[in-house]
Protein backbone atom coordinates (compact mmCIF):
# COMPACT_ATOMS: atom_id res chain seq x y z
CA UNK A 1 0.00 0.00 0.00
CA UNK A 2 1.13 3.54 -0.75
CA UNK A 3 0.51 4.70 2.83
CA UNK A 4 2.55 1.89 4.39
CA UNK A 5 5.54 2.90 6.45
CA UNK A 6 8.65 3.14 4.20
CA UNK A 7 6.68 1.63 1.30
CA UNK A 8 5.80 -1.50 3.29
CA UNK A 9 7.79 -4.41 4.66
CA UNK A 10 10.28 -5.67 2.05
CA UNK A 11 9.71 -9.14 0.63
CA UNK A 12 12.13 -11.81 1.74
CA UNK A 13 13.63 -12.79 5.05
CA UNK A 14 16.00 -11.22 7.56
CA UNK A 15 14.56 -7.68 7.35
CA UNK A 16 14.46 -5.63 10.53
CA UNK A 17 12.99 -2.21 11.21
CA UNK A 18 15.53 0.21 12.66
CA UNK A 19 14.13 3.19 14.56
CA UNK A 20 16.32 5.96 15.99
CA UNK A 21 15.08 8.76 18.24
CA UNK A 22 17.29 11.84 18.69
CA UNK A 23 17.20 14.32 21.56
CA UNK A 24 19.31 17.40 22.31
CA UNK A 25 21.55 16.62 25.30
CA UNK A 26 21.10 20.08 26.84
CA UNK A 27 17.43 20.89 26.19
CA UNK A 28 16.08 17.30 25.94
CA UNK A 29 14.04 18.46 22.91
CA UNK A 30 13.50 16.04 20.04
CA UNK A 31 15.72 16.71 17.01
CA UNK A 32 13.32 16.97 14.09
CA UNK A 33 15.48 17.96 11.13
CA UNK A 34 18.48 15.62 11.05
CA UNK A 35 19.80 13.46 8.24
CA UNK A 36 20.20 9.93 9.57
CA UNK A 37 21.77 6.94 7.82
CA UNK A 38 22.66 3.46 8.95
CA UNK A 39 25.60 1.53 7.62
CA UNK A 40 25.66 -2.20 8.20
CA UNK A 41 29.16 -3.64 8.08
CA UNK A 42 28.68 -7.27 7.10
CA UNK A 43 31.80 -9.22 6.05
CA UNK A 44 29.73 -11.81 4.13
CA UNK A 45 27.04 -9.70 2.43
CA UNK A 46 29.07 -6.51 2.02
CA UNK A 47 28.31 -3.11 3.52
CA UNK A 48 24.92 -1.54 3.00
CA UNK A 49 23.96 2.08 3.64
CA UNK A 50 20.34 3.12 4.10
CA UNK A 51 18.80 6.53 4.78
CA UNK A 52 16.36 6.61 7.66
CA UNK A 53 13.09 8.43 7.02
CA UNK A 54 11.44 10.74 9.55
CA UNK A 55 8.45 9.23 11.38
CA UNK A 56 6.02 10.95 13.72
CA UNK A 57 4.51 8.71 16.39
CA UNK A 58 2.63 10.27 19.31
CA UNK A 59 3.97 13.70 18.29
CA UNK A 60 7.58 12.48 18.65
CA UNK A 61 9.84 12.50 15.60
CA UNK A 62 12.09 9.51 15.06
CA UNK A 63 13.90 8.12 12.03
CA UNK A 64 13.45 4.64 10.62
CA UNK A 65 13.67 2.20 7.74
CA UNK A 66 14.07 -1.50 7.03
CA UNK A 67 17.50 -3.07 6.76
CA UNK A 68 18.50 -6.62 5.96
CA UNK A 69 20.58 -8.45 8.55
CA UNK A 70 21.36 -11.97 7.45
CA UNK A 71 23.60 -14.71 8.71
CA UNK A 72 24.43 -15.82 12.20
CA UNK A 73 27.62 -13.79 12.61
CA UNK A 74 27.69 -10.55 14.54
CA UNK A 75 27.45 -7.48 12.33
CA UNK A 76 28.11 -3.86 13.19
CA UNK A 77 25.41 -1.22 12.70
CA UNK A 78 26.79 2.32 12.46
CA UNK A 79 24.35 5.22 12.78
CA UNK A 80 25.51 8.44 11.05
CA UNK A 81 23.73 11.62 12.14
CA UNK A 82 24.02 15.11 10.66
CA UNK A 83 22.07 17.91 12.30
CA UNK A 84 20.80 20.63 9.97
CA UNK A 85 23.32 23.47 9.70
CA UNK A 86 26.14 21.41 11.24
CA UNK A 87 28.86 19.84 9.09
CA UNK A 88 29.89 17.37 11.79
CA UNK A 89 28.80 13.75 11.63
CA UNK A 90 27.85 12.09 14.89
CA UNK A 91 28.46 8.35 14.87
CA UNK A 92 27.11 5.58 17.10
CA UNK A 93 27.98 1.88 16.71
CA UNK A 94 25.98 -1.16 17.75
CA UNK A 95 26.68 -4.87 17.47
CA UNK A 96 23.86 -7.15 16.29
CA UNK A 97 23.63 -10.92 16.38
CA UNK A 98 20.58 -13.03 15.61
C-alpha positions in Angstrom: 0.0 0.0 0.0 1.1 3.5 -0.7 0.5 4.7 2.8 2.6 1.9 4.4 5.5 2.9 6.4 8.6 3.1 4.2 6.7 1.6 1.3 5.8 -1.5 3.3 7.8 -4.4 4.7 10.3 -5.7 2.1 9.7 -9.1 0.6 12.1 -11.8 1.7 13.6 -12.8 5.0 16.0 -11.2 7.6 14.6 -7.7 7.4 14.5 -5.6 10.5 13.0 -2.2 11.2 15.5 0.2 12.7 14.1 3.2 14.6 16.3 6.0 16.0 15.1 8.8 18.2 17.3 11.8 18.7 17.2 14.3 21.6 19.3 17.4 22.3 21.5 16.6 25.3 21.1 20.1 26.8 17.4 20.9 26.2 16.1 17.3 25.9 14.0 18.5 22.9 13.5 16.0 20.0 15.7 16.7 17.0 13.3 17.0 14.1 15.5 18.0 11.1 18.5 15.6 11.0 19.8 13.5 8.2 20.2 9.9 9.6 21.8 6.9 7.8 22.7 3.5 8.9 25.6 1.5 7.6 25.7 -2.2 8.2 29.2 -3.6 8.1 28.7 -7.3 7.1 31.8 -9.2 6.0 29.7 -11.8 4.1 27.0 -9.7 2.4 29.1 -6.5 2.0 28.3 -3.1 3.5 24.9 -1.5 3.0 24.0 2.1 3.6 20.3 3.1 4.1 18.8 6.5 4.8 16.4 6.6 7.7 13.1 8.4 7.0 11.4 10.7 9.6 8.5 9.2 11.4 6.0 10.9 13.7 4.5 8.7 16.4 2.6 10.3 19.3 4.0 13.7 18.3 7.6 12.5 18.7 9.8 12.5 15.6 12.1 9.5 15.1 13.9 8.1 12.0 13.5 4.6 10.6 13.7 2.2 7.7 14.1 -1.5 7.0 17.5 -3.1 6.8 18.5 -6.6 6.0 20.6 -8.5 8.5 21.4 -12.0 7.4 23.6 -14.7 8.7 24.4 -15.8 12.2 27.6 -13.8 12.6 27.7 -10.6 14.5 27.5 -7.5 12.3 28.1 -3.9 13.2 25.4 -1.2 12.7 26.8 2.3 12.5 24.3 5.2 12.8 25.5 8.4 11.0 23.7 11.6 12.1 24.0 15.1 10.7 22.1 17.9 12.3 20.8 20.6 10.0 23.3 23.5 9.7 26.1 21.4 11.2 28.9 19.8 9.1 29.9 17.4 11.8 28.8 13.8 11.6 27.8 12.1 14.9 28.5 8.4 14.9 27.1 5.6 17.1 28.0 1.9 16.7 26.0 -1.2 17.7 26.7 -4.9 17.5 23.9 -7.1 16.3 23.6 -10.9 16.4 20.6 -13.0 15.6 
